[in-house]
Amino acid sequence: MAGKGGTPHVLVVGGGIGGFTTALACAARGMSVHVLERAPEIKEIGAGLQLGPNAGRVLDRLGVLDSVLRTAVLPERFVILDAYTGRELYEARFGQRLAERFGAPYTVMHRADLLDALLEASLGTGLVEVSTGKEVVDVEQDARGATVVCADGSSHSAGVVVGADGLRSAVRRLVLDAGEPIVSRYVIYRGPGPRPEGVEDAVTLYAGDGLHLMQYPIHGGELLNRVASFRSDRGEPGSDTWGTPQELFEKFADACDPVQEALRNLDLGHRWEQFDRMPMAGWAQGRIALLGDAAHPMRQYLAQGAGQAMEDAVALAAALADGPDDPVTALKEYEEVRFPRASAVQRNTRFFGEMVHLGGVGAVLRDFAFRSLRRDDYTLAEWLYGTGGAPAPQPPARLDVYAEV
């Protein structure tokens, strides 16, 4: 698949977690890779990130897990509490027992720490080149290869082009016109900051009626990442009247003291929207393929956005390595392998979000179900974190119309 004059095997559009996992996975199989990033520098936006054991296994396979663990935190448990009373509803033990069950630990970290580890490992292969300030405006392909044209007038060719350029992917727009992503009515406020004394090494989720607060330590345990979210019905998402700080405090007015304390540490100067898409096939278009959020953006509720992009990366690299003389077929096989899995995660992410945000009778029934689960019973997580191909739960059919969660 190498072109003339040193043309790389693979051209990756997007220098984020998915892009550099792809670069590293392809380089590990002997392919040269050129990564194009729109921004002027390789820099991760955001703060905290959770990686389940499925993502941990990818990092281990690519030889970067030890590097990531230097600054990551290994939480001892995941706990769901009532946002109003602070009463514990459910606990799942993480730590060594979970790691032994699924072959890797559950980790929480700063997003930049993960990106730095992937970037360093990619450059260390000697097969990965990185160019920044490259805004893609066109993609072309023929029987011999694919070419990306950038806003600065440069063009870059390869045997394969991978669009790992996120939610508003330029590559997706050029090869799979699917309209605008779906915006949620749930606004997000974040608040990474110093970790208060007494905060345990845990992923903690406070669940309420149309709202939640999640927090966990990052960056070696020095910082605490906080994320608060609530459904706003005032105005349209993104408008001046939607999801204001005033509404945030109104929605959480009856929350317990630990939640109130967390709210005081949020960055109220910036609010975040969240988006996803309905599962849609067509990621592979000849010599061009989509990956991560460009292919299957999902909500935050199962903490699988990065993990699914990383699973994509190793599957894509494996398909190209197994079919080096027929990249078109290889990319089709990549999509056939990954589409069912990623689609199931997309749908179940919304299902979990709806469950967390229940109120009234629904919340009572949910809490009763949670209390019946053993803290070391990982049966419900087998489909997501395991390696045995357990079938994914099927959300109620009405969720196929994508209710606002």
N, C-alpha and C positions, 0 to 999 in steps of 0.2 A: 504493500500500500504506500510505500514511500514514493514521492514524486521526484521529478528531475530537479537538479540544482539544490538539493537539500530540503525540499518541501517536507514539512513534518507529516507524520502519519495522521495526527489528530489536531484539529484546531478547536479549542474550547473558548466559547464566548461567555465571560463571566468569571471574575476572580474572587468568588466567595467560597463558602465551605463546600458546596457541591462541585464547583469548578475545580478546586484544588484536590479534592478527593478523587475526582476523575483523572486529573493530571497524574497524580501519584499512582493510582491503580493502573493506568495505561503504561506509565513508565516502568512499573514493576514487571510488566510483561514485555518489555523491550521496545515499546513504541515511543517515538519522539513526539513531544507535545508543545504546542504554542498556545499560551493563555492570553486572551485579550480582555482587558478590564476597562470599562468606560471611565471610571474615576481616575483622578491624577495619581492616586497611590492605592496600594493594597491595604484596605482598612475596613474592619468589621464594624457595622453600625449596630447598636443595641448593647445589652448588658448580659443578663443571665441566659444560660442554656442548659437544658436537661438532655442527657443522652441515656437512653435505655440500653440494656445489654445487647440488643441487636446491633446498635451502632458501635458499642464497645468491641464487639467481635470484629467489625470492619477495621477499626483502628488497630486492633491487635494483629490482624492479618497483614495490614500494611506497615507494621512496625513502628507505629507512633503512639501506641497506648501509653507506654511508660513515660514518654515526653509529656503527654497530656496530663497524666496523673500527678506530675510535679506541682501543678497549680490547681488541680481539680479538688473537689470535695466528694468523699464517698459517704452519702447520707446513710444513717443507720435505719431510718424508717421513712415511710410515707404515711401521713396522717391527715384525715379529713375531720374537721370540726364544724360545729354549728356556728355560723357567723354572729348569731345574736346572743347565745348563751355561753359560747366557748366550750361546750360539751363535746367530748371526743366521740365521733360516730364510727370511725373505722381506722384501723392501723394495719399496714403491711410491713413486715420486716424486710429490710434490704440487706446491706452488709455482706458478709461472707456466704451466708446461706443462699441468698439470691444469686450471687456470682457463681457459686458452684452449680446451681440448678441450670443457669442459662449460659455459662461459659464466659461471662464477663460481668463486671460490676455495673451498677447504676451510678452514674456520675453527674454532678452539677458543676458548672464552670462559667467563666466569662467567655463570651463568644470570641473575643479577640485572642484569647489564649489558644483556643482550638485552631483558629485560622493561622496563627503564627506557627504552630506546630506543623500543620499541613503544608504551609508555604516553605518552611525550612526543609522539611523532608523531600518535597518535590524538587526544589532547587538542588538538593544534595544528590539527586540521581544523575545529574549531568545531562538529562534528556528533556528537561522542561525549560522553556523560554517564556518570559513574561513581558508583555507590553502594556503600559497604562495609557490613559487618555485616548482610548480607542472606542469611539461611539459607532456602533454598527448601524448602517443605513440600508444595506442591501445584501442579499445572499443569493448566489447563483450556483448552479451545478450542471454537470453533464456526465457523460459516461466515464470520464477520466478522473473527476474530482469535484470539489466544491470550492467556491471563492467567496470571501466576505469582503465587502467594501465598507470603509469607514468614513466618517464625516470629514476627516482631515485629508481625504483624497487617497489614502493608502489602501491597498488591497492585499489580502493574505489568502493563500490557497493551501489545501490539504486534501488528503484522501477522504476525510470525514470531518464534518463540522458538528459540534455538540453545543446546543443552546442551553447553557446553565446560568442564564442571566436573569433569573428571578421572576417575580410575579408579573411584571409588565415587560416580559421578554420581547426584545426586538426580533429575535429569531422566530419565536412563535408567531408573532404578528405577520411575518413575511412568508411563513410556510403553512400556517394553520390558523386562519382568521377565525377566531371564536368569540369576538366581541369583548366587552369589558368584563373583568372579574366581578364576582358578587360581593358587595360590601355588607358587613354586619352592622346591626344597630347597637352592638355592644362596643362602647368606647373603652380604651385602655389608658391607664396612667401607670408610669413606672417610677421606681425610687431606689436605685442601687445606692448604697452608702455604707458607712462604717457599721460593723456588726455590734449590736448592743450586747452587753454582758448577759450571760444566761441563756442566749438563744442556742438551741440544740442543733446538732448536725442532722437536720431532717428537712424533707420537702413537706411543707405545711400548707394545706388548703382549707380556707374558711369558706363554707358554702352557704349561700343565702338565696332568697327569693329574687331572681333576676340579677344577682350580683355574686362576686366572689373576690377573695384576696388570696394570693399565693405568695409564699416567701421561702427562700432557701439561701444558705451561705455559698459564696463563690470566692474565687481568687485566693485559694489556699485557706479559706475560712475567715479572711480578714474583712470581707465585705458581705453585706446581706442584700440580696436581690428581692425587691418587692414588686408585685404586679397586682393592681386593683382593676376590676372591670365591672361595668354595670350596663344594663340595657337603658338607653335613652330614647324616649319617644318625642323629644322636643326638637322639631326641625329635622332636616335631612342630615345624614352623616357627613361630616366635614364642614357643615355650616356653623356660623358664629353662635347659634343658639343650641346646638347639639352637644350633649356631653360636657357641659361646662363644669369647672371646679365647684361652683355653687350646687349644682345638681348632684355631683359626687357626694358631697357632705350630707345633702338631703337624703339620698338613697341609703347611705350608711349610718343614718342618725341613730338607729336602734342597735347598731353593732356593739359587740363586747369591747372591753377596754383594750385588749391587745390589738384588735383591728383598728380601733380609733388611734392608737399610738402609731401604728404603721402608716395610716393616712397622713399623719403630720410630717412624714418623711418622704412623701411622694414629690416628684417634680411636677408641679401644677402648671408650669409654663409650657408644657408640651403634652398633647394628647395624641393617641395613636388610633388609627383605624385598623381593622383586620378584614382580610379578604380571603376568598377561596373561589373555586370553580366546581361545577359538577364534573364528575369523571367523564373524560372524553378521549377516545382513542385517536390515533393519528400522530403519535409522537415521532415515529420514524417516517421520514419522507425522503426516499432515495438515500442519498449519502448524508442527510441531515437528520439529527435526532435531538429531541428535547429531554431535559433531565431536571429533577428537583422541582422547585416551584414553577419553573417554566412549563413543566408537564402536568403537575398535579398539586397546585397550591392547596393548603389545608389550614383549618383553624388551629388554635394553639392547644386544645384541650387534652390531647394525648401526648403532647411534647414530642412529636414525631417528624416535624418538618425537616430538620437536619438529618435525622436518622434515615428517613426514606430517601433523601438525596444521596446519602452515602451508600445505601443499598443499591440504588440505581447505578452509581459509579462503578462498583465492582462487577455488577452484572453486565454493564456495557463493555467494560474492559475484557471480561471473559469472552463475551460474544465475538468481539473483534479479534481476539487472540485465536479463537477456535476457527474463525473464517477469514483469514487475512486476505484471501484472494477474491472474496465476494462480500464487500462491506455492506452492500444494500441488503442482502439476505441476513447478514449478521445483525444489523440494526433492527430489522423486523423481528428477529428472534429475541433480541433484548426487550423490545416492547411486549412481545407475547409472554415473556417471563415475568415482567414487572407490572404490567397493567392490572391484573387481577389483585395483586397484593396492595399496590398503592391505592387503588380504588376502594378497597375494603377499609383501609386506614382512613381515607378521606371521609367515608360515610360514618364510620364508627367514631371519628373525632367529633362530628356534629352530635351524634347520639349521646356521647359522654357529656358534651357541653350542655345539652338540654337536661340531662339528669342532674348535673351539679346545680343548675339554676332553678330547680323545682321549688314551688311554694305550696302552702296549704296541705291538702290531703296527699298530694303527690310526694311532698317532702317527708311526711310522716311514714309513708310506705317505703320510700327510699331508705330512710334512716333505719327502719326495722330490718330491711334486707341487708344493709351494711353490717349491723350488729350481729347478724347470724354467720358472718364469714370469719374464719380463723385467720389470724395475722400471718401465719406461715403457709397459707394455702394459695398457691400461685396458679391455680387452674384457670382463672379468668384471664391471666396474662400470657398463657401458653401460646396462644395464636399470634400475639404481638412480639414477644421476646424469644420464643423458643425456636428450635431448628427443625422440629419434626413435621412442619407443615400443617399444624392444627387449623381447622377451618375457622374463619373469622365469624364472630357473631353477626347476625343479620338484624340491623335496626328495623323498627316498624316501617312498613311501606310508605306511610305518610311522610317520613323524613326524606323520601326521594324528591319531594317537591321543595325541599330545603327551607324548612321553617327558620325563622330568625333566631339563631342561637349564637 
